[in-house]
């Protein structure tokens, strides 16, 4: 399952479960650690820290 979607989030630590209910994947906690974004190793969803988006002028 590959996802090209990017999700803006307000915290640098996010949980991802694939978003497909029982068809998703095990919940994993992802930490951006100041990088501004992180990709889920299971489904490749990309989470972008909202402050980074604002700084880039989007």
ChimeraX attribute file (.defattr): number of C-alpha atoms within 10 A of each C-alpha:
attribute: neighborCount
match mode: 1-to-1
recipient: residues
	/A:1	9
	/A:2	8
	/A:3	13
	/A:4	9
	/A:5	9
	/A:6	14
	/A:7	12
	/A:8	14
	/A:9	15
	/A:10	12
	/A:11	14
	/A:12	19
	/A:13	15
	/A:14	17
	/A:15	12
	/A:16	21
	/A:17	17
	/A:18	20
	/A:19	12
	/A:20	8
	/A:21	8
	/A:22	9
	/A:23	9
	/A:24	14
	/A:25	15
	/A:26	11
	/A:27	12
	/A:28	14
	/A:29	11
	/A:30	17
	/A:31	17
	/A:32	16
	/A:33	10
	/A:34	10
	/A:35	11
	/A:36	16
	/A:37	22
	/A:38	21
	/A:39	17
	/A:40	18
	/A:41	11
	/A:42	17
	/A:43	17
	/A:44	17
	/A:45	20
	/A:46	18
	/A:47	26
	/A:48	22
	/A:49	22
	/A:50	16
	/A:51	14
	/A:52	16
	/A:53	14
	/A:54	9
	/A:55	8
	/A:56	7
	/A:57	6
	/A:58	6
